[in-house]
Amino acid sequence: MAAARYVELAKASSKNGDSASVVTNYEKAMVRAPNDIVLLRRAGRACYERGQYDAAERFFRRALQIEYFDNDAVKWLAFTLHAGSKLDDAVYYYFRYLDMVRDDYDALVNLGALFLSSGQYEQAIEYSRRAALADRTKAAPLHNVAVANFNLGRFDEAEASIREALSRDHNADSLRLLGLIQETQARTTDALQSYKEACELKPEYNEACLDLARLYNRLDLIDEYLESANRAVLGFERDRDQEGLKRAYWDLGWAYYRSRQWENSAEASRKALQLEPRNAPPRFNLGLALLLLGRAEEAMREYTEGVRHSKVSDLKKDAIEDLEEALRTQPDLVGAGPIIDMLATEYSKVERQWPARSKSFSRGHS
């Protein structure tokens, strides 16, 4: 059978979703036309598009064995290695390609994104800026420049880049990043507006809904807080995003607490704990709701379990301070005394241990 016939079989297999046959038929075509670079590139692209990165890599490497300076094969090998998480090799082939085609937008933006995801922020800025110059209509590289500057603590530069990105493409992801930059600078009103606009532009944007909920809580806008937390929960449930649900149920539990809906608060906190039993803050939320429902013994059990998994910040802020706040409005709250005593005792133990811990881990941060 001729090579062309196996190529047609490979295309048919691709349409039918038969991934294994795609590779098999292209391999058979290669037997009959082993030096056909066009065919090798086509086979590599077909495998790449189906997520078969090992097979795609083999085809592109065979093309380069035949023609070392084949631009297209070098470029797509870089993309393939990147997609397959072989990042060091991907960087080599991106550099090799950009030596040949200096201003290729796709290669530059992908290389910038690779450096960004690996925490190499200065390199991410360099190649993302080159991508932004290579195609002045695209927003993605400027968004990446903003992310890199944000992570470097250069908030003014980050804001300038994200606003330029928004001028090219007014999108929800960039609006959310603008909100994060503004929130970090304590510009709460500006951040709130950016998050709201992101959610209006993309109603199913669950992460922005949680950001919005967090700010509503900080501003004591309790009805809005509860609405946004509920919206985030529904979105994460729809998307079956368990990681998102852990955080959203935690916020929902606290939103119900702040709305004085103790039963709903306890239920949402339990759902957060079903997803992550070792997460102390929702455990403390549950304990506080149970205490206000008059179920002091159950509350003590939840607080005790929460202490077992608590960080210092959680123990102080989410356990002791929240319970003290409840006692300011209900000083005769039944069962609160033993719990606050237990928490104070545990916190004093942590305080005594903390200097030794700080010294033993002093190399981690200068």
CORVEN-V337170 format. One line per field, one symbol per residue. phi: phi as a letter, one per 20 degrees, with the letter a starting at -180 (. if undefined). psi: psi as a letter, one per 30 degrees, with the letter a starting at -180 (. if undefined). A space follows every 10 residues. Layout:
phi = ???
psi = ???
This chain:
phi = .fgfffffff fffffemeff fgfgffffff fecfdeffff fffffffgfe mefffgggff fffffecgdf gfffffffff fffemeffff ggfffffffe cfdfgfffff fffffffeme fffgfgffff ffffcfeeeg ffgfgfffff femeffffff fffffffebe cffffffgff ffffemefff fgffffffff fcgeefffff gfggfgffem efffgfffff ffgffffgel effffgfffg ffgfffgfem dfffffffff ffffebfeef gfffgfgfff ffendffffg ffffffggde egffffeedf ffffffffec feffnfggff ffffffffff ffefgfffff dfffcd
psi = kleeeeeeee eeeeefgiee feeeeeeeee efifgjeeee eeeeeeeefg gieeeeeeee eeefeejegj eeeeefeeee eeeggieeee eeeeeeeffe iehjeeeeee eeeeeefggi eeeeeefeee eeeejgfkfe eeeeeeeeee ffgieeeeee eeeeeffejj leeeeeeeee eeefggieee eeeeeeeeee eifgieeeee eeeeeeeegh ieeeeeeeee eeeeeeeefh jeeeeeeeee eeeeeeefgg ieeeeeeeee eefeeifgje efeeeeeeee efggieeeee eeeeeeefgk leeeeeefde eeeeeefefi fgjkfeeeee eeeeeeeeee eefeeeeeef gffek.
